[in-house]
Amino acid sequence: MNLLARLNAWERLMRLDKPIGILLLAWPTLWALWVSGGGNPSPFIVWIFMLGTVLMRSAGCVINDFADRNFDGHVERTRKRPLVTGEVGTREALLLAAGLALFAFILILPLHRLVILLSFAALFLAASYPFTKRFFAIPQAWLGVAFGFGIPMAYAAQLYTVPNEAWLLLAANVFWAIAYDTEYAMVDRDDDLKIGIRTSAITFGRFDVAAVMICYGITLSLLALYGQLENLGLPFYVGLLVAAGIATYHYTLIRERDRARCFRAFLHNNWLGAVVFAGIVADYALR
């Protein structure tokens, strides 16, 4: 395999050609960076966290494909992934994941030591998530913690502590992740049942749509409480109102459980995260 082909395989293994995961990881981190920074976060810290988001999401994708390498070939959507086709070997994949994680760790070394300590928990969450699908009925909850762990790290980077509000925001992200990743899991439910993978879509069964909407409701309620505790104003709550409208739109997409429309709803969560962030930015900008 020539260099260009190998780089192409690495790109697909890290899912750089599918940036939705980066965005869903970035939005809650940005929420926390802006609020913990009083609307004026350090550009240097923002840069570190955004680059770290790309690196850790990429490492997480590699670890996920390594863990699922014996299953992905049986799923239509994943049967052409590089570890399944043999374009990338298992040892090569593990070295790539380790390199990405190491680079992400080096990035945070200039930050407060609490950030460095929290990074070990973040690495454990990212590395262990793929394996929770073997035994955990709702692995999406674990994903929510992993995808939201940039929240306490963002607070630690700027305030040198992690207040209760940060953990509340992390809880909101957990329910948001269950909502959007259940939509994603609804796409692969039939294949997952065949190969024995556990997902929230399987666990919720015929109540899957209701569970997604309940999780959206809990997410927005926790965000509203978070806004109250952090003294956020009207623009933030307008953002939440728009987010509620987006969640309602997702109901129209998933209610028939059509695979393509469920996947569309999953992708559309980027806009839900974006409008919450826009509300936070607008709130501080208009003070």
Residue pairs with C-beta under 8 A, 6 or more apart in sequence:
1 9
1 87
5 87
6 87
9 82
9 87
9 88
10 82
10 88
10 96
11 17
12 81
12 82
13 61
13 62
13 65
13 81
13 82
13 83
13 88
13 93
13 96
14 58
14 59
14 61
14 62
14 96
14 100
15 21
15 57
15 58
15 61
16 58
20 266
20 267
20 270
21 57
21 60
21 61
22 53
22 54
22 57
23 270
23 273
24 147
24 177
24 180
24 269
24 270
24 273
25 53
25 56
25 57
25 147
25 150
26 50
26 53
26 273
27 270
27 273
27 274
27 276
27 277
28 147
28 148
28 150
28 151
28 169
28 170
28 173
28 176
28 273
29 49
29 50
29 53
29 150
29 151
29 153
29 154
30 46
30 277
31 151
31 169
31 276
31 277
31 280
32 150
32 151
32 152
32 154
32 155
32 166
32 169
33 41
33 45
33 46
33 49
33 154
33 157
33 158
34 41
34 277
34 280
34 281
34 284
35 165
35 169
35 230
35 232
35 280
36 154
36 155
36 157
36 158
36 159
36 166
37 45
37 158
38 284
39 280
39 281
39 283
39 284
39 285
39 287
40 284
41 158
42 157
42 158
45 111
45 154
45 157
45 158
48 107
48 108
48 110
48 111
48 157
49 150
49 153
49 154
49 157
51 107
52 104
52 107
52 108
52 150
53 150
55 100
55 101
55 103
55 104
55 107
56 100
56 101
56 104
56 122
56 126
58 100
59 96
59 97
59 100
59 101
59 104
59 126
60 126
60 127
60 129
60 146
62 93
62 94
62 96
62 97
62 100
63 97
63 126
63 127
63 130
64 129
64 130
65 72
65 81
65 82
65 83
65 93
66 83
66 90
66 93
66 94
66 97
66 130
67 130
67 131
68 78
68 130
68 133
69 83
69 84
69 90
71 78
71 195
71 197
72 78
72 79
72 81
72 83
72 84
73 79
73 84
74 191
74 194
74 195
75 188
75 191
75 192
75 195
76 191
77 187
77 188
77 191
78 84
82 88
83 90
83 93
88 96
101 123
104 119
105 116
105 119
105 123
108 115
108 116
108 119
108 153
108 157
109 116
111 156
111 157
112 156
112 157
112 160
114 156
114 160
114 161
114 162
115 153
115 156
115 157
118 149
118 152
118 153
118 156
118 162
119 153
121 149
122 146
122 149
122 150
122 153
125 142
125 145
125 146
125 149
126 146
128 142
129 139
129 142
129 143
129 146
132 139
132 142
133 139
133 197
133 198
133 199
134 197
134 198
135 198
136 142
136 198
137 198
137 200
137 203
138 178
138 200
138 203
139 198
139 199
139 200
140 177
140 178
140 181
140 182
140 185
140 199
140 200
141 174
141 177
141 178
141 200
143 177
143 181
144 173
144 174
144 175
144 176
144 177
144 178
144 181
145 170
145 174
147 173
147 177
148 169
148 170
148 173
148 174
148 177
149 170
151 166
151 169
151 170
151 173
152 162
152 166
152 167
152 170
154 166
155 161
155 162
155 163
155 166
156 162
164 229
165 226
165 229
165 230
168 222
168 225
168 226
168 229
169 222
169 223
169 226
171 222
172 218
172 219
172 222
172 223
172 226
173 219
175 215
175 216
175 218
175 219
175 222
176 215
176 216
176 219
176 269
176 272
176 273
178 200
178 211
178 212
178 215
179 212
179 213
179 215
179 216
179 219
179 247
179 269
180 265
180 266
180 269
181 200
181 266
182 199
182 200
182 201
182 204
182 208
182 211
182 212
182 215
183 212
183 250
183 254
183 262
183 263
183 265
183 266
183 269
184 262
184 263
184 266
185 192
185 199
185 200
185 201
185 202
186 201
186 208
186 254
186 257
186 259
186 262
187 259
187 262
187 263
187 266
188 199
188 201
189 199
189 201
189 202
192 198
192 199
192 201
192 202
193 202
200 208
200 211
201 208
204 210
204 211
208 257
209 251
209 254
209 255
209 257
212 250
212 251
212 254
213 247
213 251
216 244
216 247
216 250
217 247
220 240
220 243
220 244
220 247
223 240
223 243
223 276
224 237
224 240
226 232
227 236
227 237
227 240
232 279
232 280
232 283
233 283
233 286
233 287
234 283
235 279
235 282
235 283
235 286
236 279
236 280
236 282
236 283
237 279
238 279
238 282
239 275
239 276
239 277
239 278
239 279
239 280
239 282
240 276
240 279
242 275
242 279
243 272
243 275
243 276
246 268
246 271
246 272
246 275
247 272
249 268
250 265
250 268
250 269
253 261
253 262
253 264
253 265
253 268
254 261
254 262
254 265
